[in-house]
């Protein structure tokens, strides 16, 4: 019930060149009625009708392209640098139980 009306999280990513480098420039929340975006350097807050209306504020010239990326908080992290523990083994190296 609550998840149906929950806002969706998004990021505004500034891509430099043709995928040479990128950075997250803003985070935001979008609902059916409006969207809010906050720059990561905390000097800009926008209340918008839709999330993609934030993109022009982060279009900084010929070599920087802003992109809207929807965040899935349930997706696994692409890089997890934590060490596995015996209770949570690395998926490539499962711990096999010893025979008694």
N, C-alpha and C positions, 0 to 999 in steps of 0.2 A: 504494500500500500504506500509506504513512505518513499520507496525508491522510484516510483512512477513520476512523482512530482519533484524529485531531487534535481538540483542544478547539475550540469555537466562541467567538468573542469577542462580547460584548454590552455595551451601555451602559444605565445607568438614567438616564433623562432626566426632570427635573422640569419639568412644564409649568405655567406660571402662568396662571390664568384660562382663557379659551377661546382658546388659541393666541396670547395676548398676548406672551408671552416664554417662553423655556425655557433650561435649562442642563443640562449633563451633570453628574450628581451622583456617579456611580460607573462604573467599568469592571469587567468581569468575564470569566471564562473558564468555559465549561460543557462537561463531558464527559458520557458516558452514566451515569457513577457519581455525580457530584456537580458543584457549581458553587462558584466562589470569586468574591467581589465585594470591591472596594476603593474606598472613597470618594476623591474627588479631593482632598479636604483632608487625606487620609492619617490620619484619626483613627478609621477604622472598617474592619475586615476581617472578612468573614463567610465561613464554610464552610457551604454549603447543600446540600440534596438536589436542588434545581432552581433555575434562574436566577430564576424569577418569585417565589421566596420572599424575594428582596432588596427587593421593592417596599414592603412595610409600613414598613421602616426609613426610607424617604424620603417618606412620606406626612405632610407637615407642615401639615395644616390644611385648611380648606375650599377655599382657592383654589389649592392646589398638588396636582397629580396626577402621581404617578410612572408612567412608562411604560417598558417593556422594549423596547429596539431592538437587533436583531441586526445586527452589523457585517459587511459584505462587504468585505474588504480589497482585492479585485480590482475593485471598482466605481470608476468615475471620480469624481473630486472634483466636487461641484456647481459650485464656483467656484474657478477656477485663475487666480490673479492674476499668474502669471509671464509675462514677455514671451516671445513666440515668437522663435526664432532661425532663420536660414536652413536649418539642418539639421532643425528641428522647427517648421514653419510653423503658424500658427493655422489651424484647420480651415476657417474661413470665408474666409480669404484665402490660398489655396495659392500657392506660388511656382511659376510656370511656367518651365520651362527655356527659355533663349534659343537660337535657332537659330544654328549656327556660321557 
